[in-house]
């Protein structure tokens, strides 16, 4: 079976294979002025449930993971104080990476479907390492032989994209000394039109680490969708896109 682009399809779990469930409540620091769950807060939930799953499987601490690409489809926004259930499972693998899919459903109708490609790295060097036998034994059956690639697909900045300085905060750095993947979603939130529809598809790709101390800019282009990038000189660090579902008003 040839590899398909990772984090490009939303896959239901393979019956009878491993999935992990946990619950959270949407808190005040997670929402926009309209009380709707932000994308960066959504990414933090995805990161947390992935970590909880690894701990439950006895796989935490053996290596690190770095997100390569994430797709978040918001079908109905989660709201302030809404209790949500997160279900996560593996849906594909490559040599050093795995695709993790997560569904978020809420008691007040929240419905968010997401998938990410996570690259396994050595904790001391940050370099990719082959998936271990223990990982394959734990998550392999859920993938059902589905192979995914870690290649990126979003285009680079357009020549007409507006640019502005972007401040990299020390508070957003993780143990690898670069901006955490969840915190990185803040630039797409900043690029979106205030009060924008919160139903649609968000994509984020991480081409290079965003470090503290560099001269980072945000580039933004708006049309039927919002495209945004973090750049340092001519180098693209992150690419993002928000495509709203204009049949919805919230």
C-alpha positions, 0 to 999 in steps of 0.5 A: 500500500502506497503512503498517502499524505498524513493528516489529510483525511478524517478516519473513523476508528478500526473496530475492536482496536485500541482507542483512549477516552478522557474528559475535559471541561472548556475553561475561561482561558480556552475561549474567544470573546464569544465563549467559543473554544479557540484553535490553540486551546483545541490543539492543547486538548489534542496534545494532552489526550495524546500524552494521556494515551501514551501514559495509559499504554506505558509508552510515556517518557521513552522518546519525544514527539513533534507535530508535523501537520494538523487538520482540525475540522470544527463541525460545531464549536465547543463553548465555555464550561461545556464538558467534552469527551475526547476519543483518540486513536492511531490511523496511520504510520510511517518510518518515524511518524504516526498519524493520530486522530481525535474526536471531541464531542460535547454535552452541548453539541460540540463536535470537532474532528482532528488528525495530526502527524506526530514525528517520534524524536530522540529526547536528547537530540530532537532527531527522528527515530524509527518507531519501536516494536513496542509502539507498533505492537500497541498501535499497529492494529488500529492502523490496519496497514494504512501508511501515511507520509509526513510531507507538507502540502500548504503553499508558501506566502503570496507576494501580496500577503501583508507582513507584521512583526510577530513576538515569540514569547518565552512562555510558549517554549517547550522542552525542545526550546522552541514554540510548542505546537499548541501555542503556535496556533495563536498566530492563526487565531490572530490572523482570523477576522475578529468574530469569524465563523468558528465552523470550518477547517483549520490546517497547520504545518510545522516546517521549522522550529519557531525559536525565541530571539529571532526576527519572526514575521507573520504574513497574512492573506485573506480571500475565501479563506485566511492563509497565514505564515510565520516567516524568518527572512525568506524561510517559512517556519509555519503555514496555516489556513482557516477555511470557514463553513459559510453555511454556518453563522457561529 
